Amino acid sequence: MQRYNLIRNGSIYAVKNLKLFSYTYAFNVCSNRKTVNNMSYSAKIGPSILSSDLSCLGSECVRMMECGADYLHLDVMDGHFVPNITFGHPMVECLRKTVGQDPFFDMHMMVSRPEQWVKPMAAAGASQYTFHLETTTNPGNLIKEIRESGMKVGLAIKPGTTVEELAPWANHIDMALVMTVEPGFGGQKFMEDMMPKVTWLRNQFPSLDIEVDGGVGPDSIHKCAEAGANMIVSGSAVIGSDDPRSVIALLRTVVAEAIQKRSLDR
């Protein structure tokens, strides 16, 4: 059985007997009794289910939630925006029936016409609809339509898209997704040069949920956490592990420690 130990700042955190936990910014600092600027976000780990055994996707989703996942990341590809094809809203509907209403479904819509699938995905049970900025000329209308359909809004950018292009919409969305690989393929190498985008977003929009996706695992999580990401998508590093529960806990611990440190430094 594979175990990971986190060594940070001279301390060793053993990943055992795991329980869900998170740190938030909405707390009183005991030393001066001042509340930190209404900032509240937590460490959340979302396994990318596309890395699982697709012949038993429902049971794999249940397994990931039982291993401590905070949400499930579902990659939808249409063969146009990206070369590959995965699944659509009928599969999402089946998964929702299998896992129940509680798990949070983060839909990563790698499709060329994201407006086409808003209502079908909402009806199927999607929790958050994350579309790519590169696919629309009118993000405002799409954001409005997603909210009216009862879902949260995520906005993603590819590695070649500047973070400044996302900035005008940051106050209108629930989450920003910074891709750390080119979308459309699993198993790619983590792109560390995307971290300045995450840092910029965290500095400019302190309360925004910021997600990273692509090549993220125990070897790259420190970079993501220190840059300011709090929502972590991890595929093969979690699902392919002999002990996904320990890996999920490790990723969450690193991010939670970074969040706590950032709050104390303010």
Backbone hydrogen bonds, N-H to C=O, Kabsch-Sander energy under -0.5 kcal/mol:
donor,donor_aa,acceptor,acceptor_aa,energy
6,L,13,Y,-1.6
7,I,5,N,-0.6
8,R,6,L,-0.6
8,R,11,S,-1.8
11,S,8,R,-2.1
13,Y,6,L,-2.4
13,Y,11,S,-0.5
14,A,12,I,-0.7
15,V,4,Y,-0.7
16,K,14,A,-1.2
27,F,25,Y,-1.9
29,V,34,K,-1.8
30,C,28,N,-0.7
32,N,29,V,-1.1
33,R,29,V,-2.9
36,V,27,F,-1.2
37,N,35,T,-1.3
39,M,36,V,-2.1
44,K,230,N,-2.8
46,G,232,I,-3.2
48,S,234,S,-1.8
49,I,47,P,-0.9
49,I,73,H,-1.8
51,S,48,S,-1.9
52,S,49,I,-1.9
54,L,52,S,-0.9
56,C,53,D,-1.8
57,L,54,L,-0.8
60,E,56,C,-1.9
61,C,57,L,-2.3
62,V,58,G,-2.0
63,R,59,S,-2.5
64,M,60,E,-2.3
65,M,61,C,-2.0
66,E,62,V,-2.3
67,C,63,R,-1.4
68,G,65,M,-1.4
69,A,64,M,-2.1
70,D,45,I,-2.5
71,Y,45,I,-1.3
72,L,104,F,-2.8
73,H,47,P,-2.4
74,L,72,L,-0.6
74,L,106,D,-2.7
75,D,73,H,-0.6
76,V,74,L,-0.6
76,V,108,H,-2.7
77,M,75,D,-0.6
78,D,110,M,-1.4
79,G,84,N,-1.6
86,T,77,M,-1.7
91,M,88,G,-0.8
92,V,88,G,-1.5
93,E,89,H,-2.5
94,C,90,P,-1.8
95,L,91,M,-2.5
96,R,92,V,-2.4
97,K,93,E,-1.8
98,T,94,C,-1.7
99,V,95,L,-2.8
100,G,96,R,-1.8
105,F,103,P,-0.5
106,D,72,L,-2.9
106,D,104,F,-0.7
107,M,105,F,-0.8
107,M,128,Q,-2.8
108,H,74,L,-3.0
108,H,106,D,-0.7
109,M,107,M,-1.0
109,M,130,T,-3.0
110,M,76,V,-2.6
110,M,108,H,-1.3
111,V,109,M,-1.6
116,Q,113,R,-1.6
117,W,114,P,-1.1
118,V,115,E,-0.6
121,M,117,W,-2.1
122,A,118,V,-2.3
123,A,119,K,-2.5
124,A,120,P,-1.6
125,G,121,M,-0.9
125,G,122,A,-0.8
126,A,121,M,-2.4
127,S,105,F,-1.5
128,Q,105,F,-2.3
129,Y,152,K,-2.6
130,T,107,M,-2.9
130,T,128,Q,-0.7
131,F,129,Y,-0.7
131,F,154,G,-2.0
132,H,109,M,-0.6
133,L,156,A,-2.7
135,T,132,H,-1.8
136,T,133,L,-1.1
142,L,138,N,-1.4
143,I,139,P,-2.9
144,K,140,G,-2.1
145,E,141,N,-2.2
146,I,142,L,-2.4
147,R,143,I,-2.2
148,E,144,K,-2.3
149,S,145,E,-1.1
150,G,147,R,-1.8
151,M,146,I,-1.8
152,K,127,S,-2.5
154,G,129,Y,-2.2
155,L,175,M,-2.2
156,A,131,F,-3.0
157,I,177,L,-2.1
161,T,158,K,-1.8
165,E,162,T,-0.9
166,L,162,T,-0.5
166,L,163,V,-0.7
167,A,163,V,-1.4
169,W,166,L,-2.2
170,A,166,L,-0.5
170,A,167,A,-1.5
172,H,169,W,-2.0
173,I,170,A,-0.8
174,D,153,V,-2.4
175,M,153,V,-1.6
176,A,209,D,-2.4
177,L,155,L,-2.8
178,V,176,A,-0.6
178,V,211,E,-2.9
179,M,157,I,-2.0
179,M,177,L,-0.7
180,T,213,D,-2.7
181,V,213,D,-0.5
185,F,182,E,-0.8
191,M,180,T,-2.0
192,E,190,F,-1.0
194,M,191,M,-1.7
195,M,192,E,-2.0
197,K,194,M,-1.1
198,V,194,M,-1.1
199,T,195,M,-2.5
200,W,196,P,-2.3
201,L,197,K,-2.3
202,R,198,V,-2.6
203,N,199,T,-2.3
204,Q,200,W,-2.3
205,F,201,L,-3.0
208,L,205,F,-1.7
209,D,174,D,-1.1
211,E,176,A,-3.2
212,V,231,M,-1.9
213,D,178,V,-1.2
214,G,233,V,-0.6
220,S,217,G,-1.2
221,I,217,G,-1.8
224,C,220,S,-1.5
225,A,221,I,-2.8
226,E,222,H,-2.6
227,A,223,K,-1.6
228,G,224,C,-1.2
229,A,224,C,-2.3
230,N,210,I,-2.0
231,M,210,I,-2.4
232,I,44,K,-2.8
232,I,230,N,-0.6
233,V,212,V,-2.3
233,V,231,M,-0.6
234,S,46,G,-1.3
234,S,232,I,-0.5
238,V,235,G,-1.0
239,I,235,G,-2.7
240,G,236,S,-1.6
241,S,238,V,-1.2
246,S,243,D,-0.7
247,V,243,D,-1.6
248,I,244,P,-2.7
249,A,245,R,-2.0
250,L,246,S,-2.3
251,L,247,V,-2.6
252,R,248,I,-2.3
253,T,249,A,-2.6
254,V,250,L,-2.3
255,V,251,L,-2.0
256,A,252,R,-3.0
257,E,253,T,-2.5
258,A,254,V,-1.8
259,I,255,V,-2.4
260,Q,256,A,-2.5
261,K,257,E,-2.4
262,R,258,A,-2.4
263,S,259,I,-2.2
264,L,260,Q,-2.0
265,D,261,K,-1.7
266,R,262,R,-0.7
266,R,263,S,-0.6
